[in-house]
Amino acid sequence: MTLHDKQKEIVQDIARFKVIRAGRRGGKSTLEEETCSFKALSKSDQSILYLAPTQKQARSIIWEEFKRRLSPVEAVFNESRLEIKVPTAQGGKSIIYIGGWENRENYRGMKFHHITFDELDTLKDFFIGWQEIFRPALTDTEGTADFIGTPKSESRNLARMEKIAETDSSYSTFHFTSYDNPHVKDSEIDKAREEIAYDTFKQEYLAEYIDFQGALFNYGSLVDVFSNTIDKDTQKFLLVDIADDGSDKTIFSFWEGLEEYRRESFARLNTEQIIEKIREYAATDRIPFSNIAVDAIGVGAGVASSSMLDGVIGYKSSYAAIKTEADPTRLPNVHYTKESTLTSDFRNLRSQCVFTLSELVNNHKIASKVIGKAKENIIEELALYQDASKGDGKRQASAKDEVKEMLGRSPDDSDTWLMRMYFELRKNISPQHSEDAELRAQRTAQQFLKSQGFGHMNSAK
């Protein structure tokens, strides 16, 4: 095939891993078809894998193109398995496997010389699959990989790979638009520009990243949380999220200052077992009960109110927001009332915690040592939160049910991060400017907790 200039740039680059962000009809899939074919033909005993989002897409998008490309060299096509045996110049053979991401577990333990991941931003839980299945599959062969696609606002796999490339010399990144393909008429692209929303055009044809309008978390900053180095104090906290959505999974999240240093999860713990775990962790990690918060919905209500956990915070996202700041309309150093009024402009405690967390994340003031699936889930979940304020003076973040609908699951992994913000907000309840201010803050915190049925003076200090 005759390559256009952007395709030539990619082919000539010697990087082991190539991240290719391109507009629709820009020629990225055609380039990968040629790349896989060339690698299979040039050397014997090569194992090549081409992964589309689904097996059905793989068949409809690329299978027929491979048949057209490789039939002249007498390749053998297995229609049921989507496998191609390709004769090589040395008289041997190589195999090209065509598959769907939903069947990724089928490739665990295999070895490949090259892998192409097509439509990267639509591959769910991509980094878990890459780290656990496909990166090891390239180790023995010192194989290569191409990551291609058009950006999607609801997923940022391409952006994550581009960020990795900033510090890893084995990666190269490429970006081209639909206009860069001379085989597509500019007039057709211009017509599309007139007919669709401009943000959609920018994403689909110019291959530019489009953020959710009102997104609260900067995506790059979210990724950075897991490599941030922050100044942290030695005060420890434990957050416990008890799932009531059928998953039967309880998450224990351990923090030192604003760094999450450990996370444990257990399936099917009953109330007594959860209470025992909290007491055990409090003792081993030296965490005071007043620095422990439990999701007090459903089963969690029984845990938080247990006499064996006297002083533990019962957290509900539906609580009213904590009043933390002096009324901004009051002039400084002017005495209005006996006690200064505390104010809040948030719809509920959950929204207040989401906004507080986003500020810390976006300013690189929070860190986590969590790895694996929990890490990927946290990034995916928090990236979906938006400013959903309605113009009535109350700031509001996306409701949990809205995030759940977009995810297709409950955002449980990031819930402990929101609960951690309660303790940051509690600092503002106790400004410690004077003995009177401290007493007022204690009364405010005590009333807040008592109104929910979990009030203890020492739990708000």
C-alpha positions in Angstrom: 0.0 0.0 0.0 1.0 3.6 -0.5 1.4 5.3 2.9 0.5 8.9 3.5 2.9 11.2 5.3 1.6 10.6 8.8 1.6 6.8 8.3 5.2 6.9 7.0 6.2 8.8 10.1 4.8 6.0 12.3 6.3 3.2 10.3 9.8 4.8 10.3 9.8 5.3 14.1 11.8 2.6 15.9 9.9 2.8 19.2 8.8 -0.5 20.7 5.4 0.8 21.7 3.4 3.3 19.6 0.4 5.3 20.7 -1.6 6.5 17.7 -4.4 9.0 18.1 -6.2 9.6 14.8 -9.4 10.9 13.4 -12.1 8.8 11.7 -11.0 7.6 8.3 -7.5 8.8 9.0 -6.0 5.5 8.0 -5.0 4.1 11.4 -6.7 0.7 11.0 -5.4 0.3 7.5 -1.9 1.1 8.7 -2.2 -1.6 11.4 -3.5 -4.1 8.9 -0.4 -3.5 6.8 1.9 -3.5 9.9 0.6 -6.9 11.1 0.8 -8.4 7.6 4.4 -7.2 7.1 5.5 -8.6 10.5 3.9 -11.9 9.8 5.4 -12.2 6.3 8.9 -11.0 7.0 9.9 -13.7 9.5 8.9 -17.2 10.4 7.1 -18.3 13.6 5.7 -14.9 14.4 2.6 -14.7 16.5 0.6 -11.5 15.8 -2.6 -10.5 17.6 -5.1 -7.9 16.4 -7.7 -7.0 19.1 -10.8 -5.0 18.3 -13.3 -4.0 21.0 -15.5 -7.1 20.3 -15.2 -10.3 18.3 -18.1 -9.1 16.1 -16.3 -5.9 15.3 -13.1 -7.7 14.6 -14.9 -9.8 12.0 -16.8 -6.9 10.4 -14.0 -4.3 10.5 -10.7 -6.0 9.8 -11.2 -9.7 8.9 -12.3 -9.1 5.3 -9.5 -6.6 4.9 -6.9 -9.1 6.0 -8.4 -11.7 3.6 -8.1 -9.1 0.7 -4.5 -8.3 1.7 -3.2 -11.8 2.3 -5.1 -14.0 -0.2 -2.5 -13.3 -3.0 0.2 -14.9 -0.8 -1.8 -18.0 -0.3 -2.5 -17.5 3.3 -4.9 -20.0 5.0 -8.0 -18.5 6.7 -9.8 -20.2 9.6 -13.2 -18.5 9.5 -14.5 -19.9 12.8 -11.4 -19.1 14.8 -10.4 -15.9 13.0 -6.9 -17.1 12.6 -4.6 -16.7 9.5 -1.6 -18.9 8.7 0.8 -16.8 6.7 3.6 -18.3 4.6 6.9 -16.4 5.1 9.8 -15.6 2.9 12.0 -18.2 4.6 9.5 -21.0 3.8 8.0 -21.1 7.3 4.7 -19.7 8.6 3.4 -17.2 11.0 0.0 -16.8 12.6 -2.2 -13.7 12.9 -4.9 -14.0 15.5 -8.0 -11.7 15.2 -10.0 -11.3 18.4 -12.2 -9.2 20.6 -11.3 -7.6 23.9 -14.2 -9.3 25.7 -12.4 -12.6 25.1 -9.0 -11.3 26.5 -8.7 -14.0 29.1 -8.3 -16.5 26.2 -4.9 -15.1 25.6 -3.6 -15.4 29.1 -0.3 -17.3 29.1 0.3 -17.0 25.3 3.3 -15.3 23.7 3.1 -12.7 20.9 5.7 -10.9 18.8 3.3 -8.0 18.1 -0.1 -6.8 19.4 -2.4 -4.1 18.0 -5.1 -2.7 20.2 -7.8 -1.1 18.1 -10.2 1.6 19.4 -8.3 1.8 22.7 -10.6 4.2 24.4 -13.5 1.7 24.2 -11.5 -1.2 25.8 -13.0 -1.5 29.3 -10.5 -2.2 32.2 -7.7 -1.8 29.6 -4.8 -1.3 32.0 -5.6 -4.4 34.1 -5.7 -6.5 30.9 -2.5 -4.8 29.6 -0.6 -5.3 32.8 -1.8 -8.8 33.7 -2.2 -10.5 30.3 -0.7 -8.7 27.3 2.5 -7.0 28.6 3.7 -10.4 30.0 2.9 -12.0 26.6 5.5 -9.7 25.0 8.3 -10.4 27.5 9.9 -13.5 26.1 9.7 -12.3 22.5 10.7 -8.7 23.3 7.6 -8.0 21.2 6.1 -4.7 20.1 2.6 -3.2 20.5 0.5 -0.4 18.8 -2.3 1.3 20.7 -4.6 3.1 18.2 -7.9 4.8 18.4 -10.0 8.0 18.3 -10.5 9.7 21.7 -13.7 9.1 23.8 -14.6 11.6 26.5 -15.9 8.8 28.8 -12.6 6.9 28.7 -9.0 8.1 28.6 -6.9 5.0 27.8 -5.1 6.9 25.0 -4.4 9.8 27.2 -3.0 7.5 29.9 -0.7 5.8 27.3 0.5 9.2 26.1 1.3 10.2 29.7 3.4 7.1 30.1 5.2 8.0 26.9 6.3 11.3 28.5 8.7 9.5 30.7 9.3 6.1 29.0 11.6 6.2 26.0 10.3 2.9 24.7 7.0 4.7 23.7 6.3 7.1 20.9 3.1 9.1 20.4 1.5 10.2 17.1 -1.5 12.4 16.3 -3.2 13.0 13.0 -6.6 14.1 11.8 -9.0 12.9 9.1 -7.7 15.7 6.9 -4.3 14.1 6.9 -5.6 11.2 4.8 -5.3 12.2 1.2 -7.7 9.4 0.2 -10.6 11.1 1.9 -11.9 14.3 0.3 -11.6 17.4 2.4 -15.0 18.5 1.2 -16.6 15.4 2.8 -14.9 16.2 6.1 -16.0 19.8 5.8 -19.6 18.7 5.2 -19.5 16.6 8.4 -18.2 19.6 10.2 -21.3 21.6 9.2 -23.7 18.8 10.1 -22.6 17.7 13.6 -21.8 19.4 16.9 -18.4 21.0 16.9 -17.2 19.1 20.0 -18.2 15.9 18.3 -16.3 16.9 15.2 -13.2 17.8 17.2 -13.2 14.5 18.9 -14.1 12.2 15.9 -12.4 14.0 13.0 -9.6 16.1 14.6 -8.9 13.4 17.3 -8.8 16.0 20.1 -9.7 15.3 23.7 -13.0 16.7 24.8 -13.7 16.9 28.5 -17.1 16.4 30.0 -18.6 19.8 30.4 -18.2 20.8 34.1 -15.8 17.9 34.9 -14.6 18.4 38.4 -11.4 16.3 38.2 -8.5 17.0 35.8 -7.8 13.6 34.3 -4.0 14.0 34.3 -4.1 15.0 37.9 -6.2 11.9 38.7 -3.5 9.7 37.1 -0.8 11.6 39.0 -2.3 10.8 42.4 -0.8 7.3 42.2 2.7 8.7 41.7 2.5 11.9 43.7 4.9 12.6 46.5 3.3 14.8 49.2 4.1 16.2 52.6 2.0 14.2 55.0 1.5 14.1 58.7 1.5 11.0 60.8 -2.1 11.1 61.8 -3.9 7.9 60.5 -7.4 7.3 59.3 -9.5 4.3 58.4 -12.5 4.5 56.0 -14.9 1.5 55.7 -17.3 1.2 52.8 -19.9 -1.6 53.2 -21.5 -2.4 49.8 -25.3 -2.9 49.9 -25.8 -3.3 46.1 -25.4 -7.1 46.0 -21.6 -7.2 45.7 -21.2 -8.1 49.4 -17.7 -6.5 49.4 -16.4 -4.4 52.3 -13.5 -2.1 51.6 -11.1 -0.9 54.3 -9.0 2.1 53.2 -6.0 3.2 55.3 -4.6 6.7 55.2 -1.6 8.5 56.7 -2.4 12.1 56.3 -3.6 12.6 52.7 -1.9 9.4 51.4 -3.8 6.2 51.1 -1.1 3.6 52.1 -3.2 0.4 52.1 -6.5 -1.0 51.0 -8.1 -4.3 52.0 -11.4 -5.8 50.7 -13.4 -8.8 51.8 -16.4 -10.6 50.5 -19.5 -11.5 52.5 -18.5 -10.2 55.9 -21.4 -10.0 58.3 -21.8 -7.2 60.9 -19.9 -8.9 63.7 -17.0 -9.7 61.4 -16.8 -6.1 60.1 -16.8 -4.8 63.7 -14.0 -7.2 64.6 -12.0 -6.2 61.6 -12.3 -2.5 62.5 -11.2 -3.2 66.0 -8.3 -5.3 64.8 -7.1 -2.7 62.3 -7.5 0.1 64.8 -5.2 -1.7 67.2 -2.5 -2.9 64.7 -2.3 0.4 62.8 -2.9 2.6 65.9 -5.8 4.4 64.5 -8.1 6.1 67.1 -11.8 5.4 66.8 -12.4 9.1 66.3 -10.4 8.8 63.0 -12.5 6.0 61.7 -15.6 6.5 59.5 -18.0 3.8 58.4 -20.6 4.1 55.6 -23.7 4.1 57.8 -26.2 3.0 55.1 -28.0 -0.4 55.5 -25.7 -2.9 57.1 -23.2 -0.1 57.9 -25.7 1.6 60.3 -25.5 -1.4 62.6 -21.7 -1.3 62.5 -21.4 2.5 63.1 -23.8 2.4 66.1 -22.2 -0.6 67.8 -21.2 -0.1 71.4 -18.0 -1.9 70.6 -17.0 1.0 68.3 -17.8 3.9 70.5 -16.6 7.1 68.9 -16.5 5.8 65.3 -18.1 8.2 62.8 -21.2 7.1 61.0 -21.1 8.6 57.5 -24.0 9.2 55.2 -23.7 11.1 51.9 -27.2 12.4 52.3 -26.3 14.4 55.4 -26.4 18.1 55.2 -23.1 19.8 54.3 -20.9 20.7 57.2 -20.8 24.5 57.9 -17.2 25.4 57.8 -16.7 29.0 56.9 -17.7 32.4 58.3 -20.4 34.2 56.4 -18.5 36.0 53.6 -21.0 38.9 53.7 -19.9 39.9 57.2 -17.1 42.5 57.6 -14.0 41.5 59.5 -13.5 42.7 63.0 -17.2 43.8 63.3 -19.2 42.2 66.1 -22.7 41.1 64.9 -23.8 38.4 67.2 -22.5 36.5 70.2 -21.5 33.6 68.0 -20.3 33.9 64.4 -22.6 32.1 61.9 -21.1 29.2 60.0 -22.2 28.8 56.4 -22.2 26.2 53.7 -23.1 26.4 50.0 -23.3 22.7 49.2 -26.4 20.6 48.4 -25.3 17.8 50.8 -22.3 16.2 52.4 -21.5 14.1 49.4 -21.3 17.1 47.1 -19.1 18.9 49.6 -16.8 16.0 49.8 -16.6 15.6 46.0 -15.7 19.3 45.5 -13.2 19.1 48.4 -11.5 16.0 46.9 -11.4 17.5 43.4 -9.5 20.5 44.7 -6.9 18.3 46.5 -6.5 16.1 43.4 -6.2 18.9 40.9 -3.6 20.6 43.1 -1.6 17.4 43.6 -2.1 17.4 47.3 -3.2 13.8 47.7 -1.5 10.5 47.0 -2.3 6.8 46.9 -0.2 3.6 46.9 -3.1 1.5 45.7 -2.4 -0.5 42.5 -4.3 -2.9 40.2 -8.0 -2.9 39.6 -8.9 -0.6 42.5 -6.6 2.1 41.1 -8.2 1.8 37.6 -11.7 1.9 39.2 -10.9 5.0 41.2 -9.6 6.9 38.2 -12.6 5.8 36.1 -15.1 6.7 38.7 -13.9 10.1 39.8 -13.4 11.2 36.1 -17.1 11.1 35.7 -18.1 13.6 38.4 -19.3 16.9 37.1 -20.5 20.2 38.6 -24.3 19.6 38.5 -25.2 22.8 40.4 -28.7 24.1 39.5 -28.1 27.9 40.0 -29.9 28.1 43.3 -26.8 28.9 45.3 -26.1 25.3 46.3 -23.1 23.6 44.8 -23.9 20.1 43.7 -21.9 17.2 42.2 -23.2 14.4 40.1 -25.4 12.1 42.1 -24.1 8.6 42.8 -26.9 7.0 40.8 -25.9 9.1 37.7 -22.3 8.0 38.0 -23.4 4.4 38.5 -25.5 4.5 35.3 -22.5 5.8 33.3 -20.2 3.2 34.8 -22.5 0.3 34.7 -21.6 -0.5 38.3 -21.5 1.3 41.6 -18.6 3.6 42.2 -17.6 1.9 45.5 -13.8 2.1 45.1 -13.7 5.9 45.2 -16.4 6.2 48.0 -13.7 5.8 50.7 -11.9 8.8 49.2 -15.0 10.9 49.6 -15.4 9.7 53.2 -11.8 10.7 53.9 -12.8 14.3 53.0 -15.1 14.3 56.1 -12.0 14.6 58.3 -10.5 17.4 56.2 -13.8 19.3 56.6 -13.8 18.6 60.3 -10.6 20.5 60.6 -12.5 23.6 59.6 -15.1 23.0 62.2 -12.3 23.4 64.8 -10.3 26.5 63.7 -8.6 26.7 67.1 -8.3 30.4 66.9 -9.4 30.8 70.5 -11.0 28.8 73.3 -14.4 30.2 72.5 -14.0 29.2 68.8 -13.0 25.7 69.8 -16.0 25.3 72.0 -18.3 26.6 69.3 -16.8 24.2 66.8 -17.2 21.2 69.2 -20.8 22.1 69.7 -21.4 22.3 66.0 -19.7 18.9 65.3 -21.6 17.3 68.2 -25.0 18.6 67.0 -24.2 17.4 63.5 -23.4 13.8 64.7 -26.2 13.7 67.3 -28.8 14.6 64.6 -27.8 11.4 62.8 -28.0 9.2 65.9 -24.2 8.7 66.3 -23.3 11.7 68.5 -20.3 11.5 70.8 -18.4 14.6 71.9 -15.0 12.8 71.4 -15.8 11.7 67.8 -15.7 15.3 66.6 -12.6 16.6 68.2 
